[in-house]
């Protein structure tokens, strides 16, 4: 096995393939977009690059499907399974890397009367989608998946409250 530095994106790929049993890079991209993208997005090109890196490192194995488009199907090797297991067992804290464009715009002087209504509408829409998802499939999710969905719901509630507060900036200024 080649010595390779594993990133969170590496573990995302390993985790998706582990859950699916086997997958092409395209399958990983689609499944990540369908499941974890709301709280951990990864560019499509990075999924393909990670698959190649993990394959070269011996953490994934590939089989070419003879039928159809001769696509490459990936599975975890024993070292890949161990790496994923070790990562899941690691309780080390890694600080959150918040990247909210609206917050950055506020920092640099964007007008809240222009920004807040759009941000508020989008966060309300996303909150509604998460709540509908929880109602529709919440019972069928694993505990970890349900907890991740709950994080999304709580995050969107917090962002909704935040943008409501930002939208009241003029009223807050008058109260001073």
Backbone bond lengths (Angstrom), bond angles and torsions (degrees), N, CA, C in turn:
res aa  C-N    CA-C-N  psi(-1)  N-CA   C-N-CA  omega(-1)  CA-C   N-CA-C  phi
1 X - - - 1.449 - - 1.521 109.05 -
2 X 1.314 117.23 129.23 1.454 121.97 177.12 1.526 109.22 -70.63
3 X 1.342 116.10 146.11 1.456 120.81 178.05 1.525 107.87 -78.30
4 X 1.318 116.78 117.28 1.457 121.18 -176.67 1.523 108.72 -134.80
5 X 1.322 116.01 140.73 1.462 121.14 176.61 1.523 107.78 -80.50
6 X 1.313 116.05 121.76 1.458 120.47 -179.37 1.523 109.95 -92.95
7 X 1.319 115.27 135.15 1.458 122.46 179.76 1.522 108.99 -109.68
8 X 1.310 115.88 174.57 1.463 119.22 176.65 1.525 110.27 -60.01
9 X 1.322 117.06 -36.54 1.469 119.76 176.90 1.525 111.18 -63.61
10 X 1.325 116.96 -35.20 1.468 120.54 175.83 1.522 109.97 -60.54
11 X 1.327 115.47 -45.93 1.462 119.55 -178.30 1.525 111.71 -70.62
12 X 1.331 117.01 -30.37 1.461 119.74 174.17 1.528 109.38 -60.09
13 X 1.323 116.67 -47.11 1.469 120.93 179.38 1.526 110.45 -62.63
14 X 1.327 117.25 -47.09 1.468 120.02 179.09 1.529 110.77 -60.35
15 X 1.324 116.95 -43.04 1.457 120.87 -178.72 1.514 113.17 -64.70
16 X 1.328 116.87 -42.70 1.467 120.05 179.36 1.524 110.07 -65.04
17 X 1.320 117.35 -45.63 1.468 119.75 179.87 1.523 110.19 -64.39
18 X 1.326 117.27 -38.29 1.462 120.29 177.21 1.528 110.63 -60.98
19 X 1.321 117.43 -44.39 1.463 120.00 -179.23 1.528 112.18 -67.98
20 X 1.327 116.74 -36.42 1.468 119.94 -179.37 1.531 112.33 -81.65
21 X 1.324 117.42 -20.95 1.462 121.19 -176.77 1.512 111.87 91.78
22 X 1.307 116.79 -48.07 1.463 123.45 173.70 1.514 106.93 -156.31
23 X 1.325 116.33 152.17 1.462 119.39 -176.73 1.515 110.37 -165.67
24 X 1.309 115.12 150.74 1.460 120.37 168.71 1.527 107.11 -83.59
25 X 1.317 116.77 167.65 1.464 119.96 176.36 1.528 109.58 -59.52
26 X 1.318 116.66 -37.85 1.465 120.62 177.38 1.527 110.63 -62.06
27 X 1.332 117.29 -43.11 1.468 120.89 178.02 1.528 110.72 -59.76
28 X 1.329 116.46 -40.75 1.467 120.83 178.95 1.521 109.51 -62.10
29 X 1.331 116.37 -45.80 1.464 121.34 179.98 1.520 110.61 -59.06
30 X 1.327 117.19 -47.02 1.467 121.67 -178.61 1.527 110.83 -65.11
31 X 1.325 117.15 -46.54 1.469 121.07 -178.06 1.526 111.23 -65.68
32 X 1.324 117.26 -39.70 1.464 120.11 177.14 1.526 110.07 -63.83
33 X 1.321 116.75 -41.35 1.460 120.24 177.58 1.517 112.75 -64.65
34 X 1.314 116.18 -32.78 1.459 121.74 -178.23 1.523 112.63 -79.80
35 X 1.327 116.90 -27.01 1.462 119.44 -170.88 1.527 114.06 -115.88
36 X 1.306 118.74 -62.81 1.463 120.88 -170.30 1.525 114.84 -95.76
37 X 1.327 118.29 -8.98 1.466 120.85 -176.17 1.529 114.19 -55.09
38 X 1.338 119.53 -34.36 1.467 117.23 -179.85 1.527 114.47 -61.18
39 X 1.323 118.01 -26.60 1.457 118.65 179.74 1.523 112.95 -120.25
40 X 1.318 117.78 -8.89 1.466 120.20 175.52 1.521 109.27 -151.26
41 X 1.316 115.44 94.80 1.459 118.61 -179.42 1.523 109.61 -88.99
42 X 1.296 114.50 148.78 1.459 121.07 178.01 1.529 106.96 -141.17
43 X 1.331 117.46 128.99 1.466 119.55 179.50 1.532 111.25 -59.89
44 X 1.324 116.02 144.64 1.471 121.15 -178.10 1.519 111.97 -55.09
45 X 1.325 116.51 -43.75 1.470 119.50 -178.66 1.523 110.78 -61.91
46 X 1.329 116.75 -32.34 1.461 119.97 -179.76 1.527 110.91 -69.39
47 X 1.333 117.38 -33.58 1.469 120.17 177.04 1.524 109.43 -60.53
48 X 1.319 116.85 -47.98 1.466 120.90 -179.47 1.530 110.68 -63.31
49 X 1.334 116.81 -42.85 1.468 120.36 179.58 1.531 110.79 -64.21
50 X 1.331 117.08 -41.00 1.465 120.39 178.85 1.526 110.68 -63.54
51 X 1.315 116.95 -41.96 1.472 119.47 178.35 1.523 110.42 -58.29
52 X 1.320 117.23 -43.75 1.467 120.82 178.67 1.529 111.28 -64.54
53 X 1.335 117.14 -43.70 1.471 120.99 179.49 1.522 111.37 -62.36
54 X 1.335 116.27 -45.05 1.464 120.76 -177.65 1.523 111.16 -68.53
55 X 1.313 116.44 -33.65 1.460 121.09 175.69 1.531 109.79 -65.65
56 X 1.329 116.55 -47.09 1.467 121.02 179.54 1.530 111.53 -63.72
57 X 1.335 116.75 -30.56 1.467 121.14 -179.40 1.523 112.52 -82.48
58 X 1.335 117.27 -4.81 1.455 120.45 179.63 1.521 114.31 81.84
59 X 1.335 116.98 12.80 1.462 120.52 179.28 1.524 111.87 -89.64
60 X 1.322 115.56 -17.33 1.462 122.65 174.26 1.521 108.84 -126.01
61 X 1.322 115.35 151.89 1.468 122.16 171.56 1.518 106.73 -118.73
62 X 1.320 116.52 155.83 1.461 119.35 179.70 1.518 111.34 -128.37
63 X 1.312 113.97 150.16 1.455 122.45 173.36 1.523 105.73 -132.38
64 X 1.316 115.89 133.64 1.466 119.92 176.18 1.519 108.32 -87.11
65 X 1.324 116.27 125.47 1.463 120.03 176.83 1.518 108.38 -75.26
66 X 1.315 115.30 128.16 1.466 120.45 -177.59 1.524 111.63 -73.00
67 X 1.315 116.21 -37.64 1.466 119.25 -177.95 1.523 109.94 -85.54
68 X 1.301 115.79 162.13 1.458 120.42 176.46 1.510 112.35 72.75
69 X 1.322 115.49 -132.56 1.460 121.18 -173.21 1.520 113.60 -91.65
70 X 1.318 117.81 14.75 1.463 120.62 -179.83 1.532 110.99 56.34
71 X 1.320 115.25 42.32 1.460 119.01 -176.45 1.525 111.58 -77.78
72 X 1.306 114.91 158.40 1.462 123.64 -178.20 1.532 108.51 -91.74
73 X 1.327 116.64 119.21 1.460 121.94 178.32 1.523 108.02 -105.09
74 X 1.320 115.88 130.46 1.459 122.46 -174.72 1.521 111.19 -108.65
75 X 1.327 115.89 144.19 1.462 122.68 173.77 1.524 108.06 -135.00
76 X 1.324 116.04 158.91 1.457 120.19 175.78 1.521 109.87 -75.70
77 X 1.310 116.20 139.14 1.466 121.81 170.63 1.534 106.85 -87.57
78 X 1.312 116.85 172.58 1.470 119.36 176.11 1.532 111.27 -58.59
79 X 1.350 119.25 -44.98 1.471 118.38 176.35 1.537 112.47 -61.97
80 X 1.321 117.56 -35.12 1.462 120.75 177.03 1.518 111.68 -65.43
81 X 1.322 115.32 -41.60 1.472 120.84 177.88 1.531 110.23 -63.77
82 X 1.341 116.47 -41.69 1.474 120.65 178.44 1.530 110.86 -64.86
83 X 1.321 116.61 -42.96 1.471 120.04 179.62 1.527 110.42 -61.23
84 X 1.327 116.99 -43.60 1.463 120.80 178.22 1.526 110.13 -64.24
85 X 1.323 116.97 -44.83 1.468 121.29 179.64 1.532 110.60 -60.15
86 X 1.332 117.00 -45.49 1.467 121.04 179.99 1.527 111.03 -62.69
87 X 1.328 116.60 -40.45 1.464 120.73 179.28 1.525 110.48 -65.29
88 X 1.323 116.96 -43.06 1.464 120.54 179.10 1.529 111.40 -64.09
89 X 1.322 116.99 -32.35 1.467 121.28 -178.90 1.529 112.67 -81.70
90 X 1.330 117.88 -14.33 1.466 122.09 -178.19 1.528 109.66 -76.00
91 X 1.325 116.64 115.56 1.463 120.68 -177.74 1.528 112.58 -93.70
92 X 1.322 117.24 10.27 1.463 120.81 -178.99 1.522 112.17 -59.19
93 X 1.321 115.88 143.65 1.463 122.34 -179.31 1.520 110.33 -86.85
94 X 1.308 115.84 133.94 1.461 122.32 173.35 1.526 106.31 -124.31
95 X 1.337 118.24 121.80 1.467 119.88 -177.94 1.527 111.86 -58.43
96 X 1.315 114.87 147.11 1.464 121.69 178.69 1.523 109.01 -69.31
97 X 1.310 115.86 139.00 1.458 121.36 174.77 1.518 107.59 -104.62
98 X 1.330 116.19 88.82 1.464 120.42 -179.25 1.523 109.34 -74.17
99 X 1.319 115.71 132.84 1.459 121.03 178.36 1.517 108.18 -137.74
100 X 1.308 115.86 78.61 1.459 122.01 178.80 1.524 108.41 -106.70
101 X 1.306 116.43 109.61 1.460 121.33 -177.11 1.527 111.74 -58.42
102 X 1.332 116.82 -39.26 1.464 120.08 179.57 1.516 112.40 -61.49
103 X 1.326 117.14 -38.46 1.466 121.17 178.75 1.525 109.70 -67.08
104 X 1.318 116.61 -41.58 1.461 120.60 177.33 1.526 110.39 -60.96
105 X 1.323 116.90 -41.53 1.466 120.42 178.15 1.525 110.94 -63.55
106 X 1.334 117.41 -41.46 1.470 120.02 176.09 1.525 110.28 -58.08
107 X 1.319 115.91 -45.80 1.463 121.23 -178.44 1.531 111.16 -55.04
108 X 1.336 115.45 -39.68 1.456 119.84 -176.81 1.524 113.49 -93.96
109 X 1.338 116.90 11.70 1.457 119.33 169.62 1.512 117.67 103.60
110 X 1.314 118.96 14.78 1.472 119.43 177.32 1.527 109.57 -60.47
111 X 1.297 115.98 149.25 1.467 121.82 -178.51 1.528 109.34 -81.23
112 X 1.324 116.91 121.69 1.463 119.93 -177.25 1.524 113.43 -62.31
113 X 1.320 117.37 -30.22 1.470 118.65 179.92 1.530 111.72 -67.16
114 X 1.330 117.06 -22.48 1.463 121.05 175.25 1.524 111.59 -90.01
115 X 1.318 116.01 -40.13 1.458 121.97 -172.54 1.530 113.05 -82.66
116 X 1.323 117.41 -45.38 1.467 121.30 -172.49 1.531 113.81 -58.95
117 X 1.336 120.51 -44.91 1.470 118.10 -178.00 1.532 113.61 -61.30
118 X 1.315 117.11 -38.77 1.466 120.99 179.93 1.526 110.08 -69.32
119 X 1.331 116.66 -46.89 1.460 120.63 179.29 1.527 110.68 -61.53
120 X 1.318 116.03 -43.48 1.456 120.90 -179.46 1.527 110.87 -61.80
121 X 1.313 117.19 -44.40 1.471 120.72 179.67 1.525 111.28 -62.60
122 X 1.323 117.23 -42.95 1.468 120.26 -179.14 1.523 111.80 -67.39
123 X 1.322 117.06 -41.74 1.469 119.20 179.69 1.529 110.85 -69.16
124 X 1.319 117.72 -35.34 1.472 119.88 175.26 1.528 110.65 -64.94
125 X 1.331 116.35 -41.20 1.468 120.53 179.19 1.530 110.20 -61.87
126 X 1.323 116.16 -47.31 1.464 120.11 -179.73 1.521 111.03 -64.43
127 X 1.323 117.25 -41.12 1.463 120.96 177.02 1.522 110.08 -58.61
128 X 1.318 117.11 -44.34 1.464 120.81 178.00 1.519 112.12 -60.56
129 X 1.332 116.88 -41.29 1.467 120.61 178.39 1.524 111.12 -63.04
130 X 1.329 116.77 -43.60 1.465 120.29 179.70 1.524 111.21 -65.05
131 X 1.327 116.51 -41.51 1.466 119.61 179.75 1.529 110.91 -66.11
132 X 1.333 117.09 -38.98 1.472 120.38 175.68 1.525 110.56 -63.54
133 X 1.318 116.93 -41.58 1.460 121.29 178.52 1.526 110.29 -62.44
134 X 1.320 116.81 -43.20 1.469 120.63 178.94 1.527 110.44 -61.67
135 X 1.326 116.94 -41.33 1.470 120.47 178.48 1.524 111.39 -66.98
136 X 1.336 116.72 -38.46 1.465 120.96 -174.43 1.527 112.91 -77.47
137 X 1.321 117.61 -43.88 1.468 119.67 -172.93 1.521 114.10 -129.03
138 X 1.311 117.77 4.93 1.461 121.06 -175.82 1.506 114.26 -52.20
139 X 1.331 116.89 -37.51 1.467 120.96 -178.37 1.525 112.21 -70.97
140 X 1.329 117.23 -25.75 1.467 119.92 -176.16 1.531 113.02 -91.43
141 X 1.327 117.44 -5.32 1.464 120.72 -179.53 1.521 110.82 -78.62
142 X 1.317 115.73 153.14 1.466 119.39 172.17 1.531 107.33 -68.34
143 X 1.329 118.04 161.54 1.469 118.52 177.78 1.533 112.67 -55.02
144 X 1.319 117.78 -42.17 1.461 120.40 179.30 1.518 112.49 -64.82
145 X 1.330 116.90 -39.64 1.462 120.22 178.13 1.525 110.41 -66.37
146 X 1.323 116.70 -40.55 1.473 120.37 179.34 1.526 110.34 -65.67
147 X 1.330 116.64 -38.39 1.466 120.30 178.08 1.530 111.02 -66.68
148 X 1.323 117.35 -38.42 1.466 120.46 176.90 1.524 110.26 -64.92
149 X 1.326 116.96 -40.42 1.465 120.64 177.16 1.526 109.88 -64.57
150 X 1.314 117.05 -41.11 1.468 120.77 177.54 1.525 110.76 -61.79
151 X 1.334 117.12 -37.59 1.463 120.12 174.72 1.525 109.74 -58.14
152 X 1.337 116.51 -47.26 1.457 120.45 179.84 1.520 111.87 -59.27
153 X 1.320 116.61 -42.95 1.470 121.08 179.30 1.524 109.95 -62.91
154 X 1.318 117.21 -47.85 1.470 120.63 -178.94 1.527 111.57 -66.02
155 X 1.322 116.69 -38.31 1.460 120.48 178.15 1.524 110.33 -62.53
156 X 1.325 116.91 -46.84 1.463 120.02 -178.88 1.524 111.45 -66.79
157 X 1.320 117.84 -34.43 1.475 119.95 174.57 1.528 110.11 -62.95
158 X 1.335 115.78 -44.77 1.459 120.05 179.28 1.527 110.71 -62.33
159 X 1.333 117.17 -43.72 1.464 119.93 -179.86 1.526 111.05 -66.12
160 X 1.323 117.15 -35.91 1.463 120.62 176.72 1.530 109.74 -62.73
161 X 1.322 116.69 -47.68 1.469 120.48 177.96 1.524 110.93 -61.47
162 X 1.327 116.74 -40.64 1.460 120.60 -179.83 1.525 111.03 -61.57
163 X 1.333 117.53 -49.16 1.461 120.02 -176.81 1.524 111.69 -70.36
164 X 1.337 117.47 -28.21 1.471 119.29 171.76 1.527 109.08 -63.05
165 X 1.329 116.47 -43.69 1.460 122.22 178.99 1.527 110.87 -63.30
166 X 1.330 118.02 -45.44 1.461 121.64 178.28 1.525 109.74 -59.35
167 X 1.326 116.33 -41.24 1.459 120.23 -179.80 1.517 113.54 -62.44
168 X 1.318 116.94 -18.16 1.471 121.94 179.65 1.529 112.35 -97.62
169 X 1.328 117.81 18.78 1.469 121.25 -176.25 1.529 111.77 -54.93
170 X 1.324 117.12 -46.50 1.465 119.64 -178.20 1.523 110.98 -61.42
171 X 1.328 117.10 -40.98 1.465 120.66 178.23 1.524 110.85 -65.46
172 X 1.320 117.67 -38.94 1.465 120.70 178.32 1.524 110.08 -64.79
173 X 1.333 116.92 -38.93 1.464 121.40 -179.52 1.527 110.73 -65.84
174 X 1.326 117.64 -35.44 1.468 121.42 179.72 1.520 111.63 -69.26
175 X 1.325 116.72 -27.46 1.462 121.10 -178.72 1.525 112.54 -76.46
176 X 1.305 117.98 -11.04 1.478 120.51 -176.80 1.495 111.46 -79.02
